[in-house]
Amino acid sequence: MTNLTLVKVPFDLAHWTQVAAEKYPNGLPKPYTDDPTQWIFHGHPCASVVWSEETKWTAFGAPRADSSVLQVAVARLLGYRWPAELDLKMELSDESRALVAKCDELLGFADKDGIVSIPAHRGEPSAADRLVNLLAAAYGKEWNNDRLMELLANADHAGKTLESWLRDKFFAQHCAMFHQRPFIWHIWDGLKDGFSVLVNYHKLDRKTLETLIYSYLGDWITRQRQEVASGIDGAQDRFAAAEQLKKRLELIQEGEAPYDIFVRWKPLEKQPVGWDPDINDGVRLNIRPFVSVPDVGKKGAGVLREKPRIHWEKDRGKDVQSAPWFPLFKGDRINDHHLTLDEKNTVRGGTRSGTGREQP
């Protein structure tokens, strides 16, 4: 549509002025939403902001029980906070801003390192128990077992437990709700009763991955080794699965091709060496090593509980000649490319391996 055709579209100014006066007699409301995929979402697991036809203005609504409640609660448990909580200048409705403030009451439930074990582990309660405590605080007097059953039913898990939802349904639903760009990752060893953790991707830097491998998983392996020695049923399988998971996570930590991160808009000297992601490069690129290592369960999912619907095919359009990979890709926006540690280390002076240690 051009400027010439736009002005030819009939527009009854008087009519629409009257409609606006009837619908918004107090003026346009400030932004509000209960949709957790939006930046202006207030961040509260169950509170709501609605439009009141009676007052023709925004108002607090009834507690929510839709499928987003458990998703928001899990994200908060892992320490995630929404942009509206972190930007005091963001324009929000008064009710939304009040709910942002109310979220401060839930900060004490957030895990400090962004790693939550689904089974009880390392002296911490199970993820389900921790989640129930957070939900009880969020709902207040509105919380009871019937509410939990309602939440599970609305999350397509009627009649089952919160723990089994976390193990079997959470991650697939998380990927679907957040448009296949998950920021809470479910990492497991492939066994229903094995090692299984939720991880806040925004906190998963090199140090946190080391903590995951050598503290969380390391302690689990020690425990399974002890149970093998005690002759406990299933311990040998859990021990073997955990050892295999450790090897896969170490491949990601090292970052040798094809388990590296490739960012097509960065030159060779700025490509990450080992697991050293730049969160600004996006989930699509940074999650790739976790689905590229040999599968522990679902086909193509690597060490994740489910495979997100993400591809690394060529993007549309053409790069300009000044793009760092233009000479190699001839302007094509290629994402399916790998770089060895030798290539990266050579351009950086050859002093670092993927684990951050000095090369011999």
Secondary structure, 3 states (H helix, E strand, C coil): CCHHHHCCCCCCHHHHHHHHHHHCCCCCCCCCCCCCCCCCCCCCCCCCEEEECCCCEEEECCCCCCCHHHHHHHHHHCCCCCHHHHCCCCCCCHHHHHHHHHHHHHHHHCCCCCEEECCCECCECCHHHHHHHHHHHHHHHHCCHHHHHHHHHHCCCCCCCHHHHHHHCHHHHHHHHCCCCCCEEEEECCCCCCCEEEEEHHHCCHHHHHHHHHHHHHHHHHHHHHHHHCCCCCHHHHHHHHHHHHHHHHHHHHCCCCCCCCCCCCCHHHCCCCCCCCHHHCHHHHCHHHHHCCCCCCCCCCCECCCCCCCCCCEEEECCCCCCCHHHHCCEECCCCCCCHHHHHHHHCCCECCCCCECC
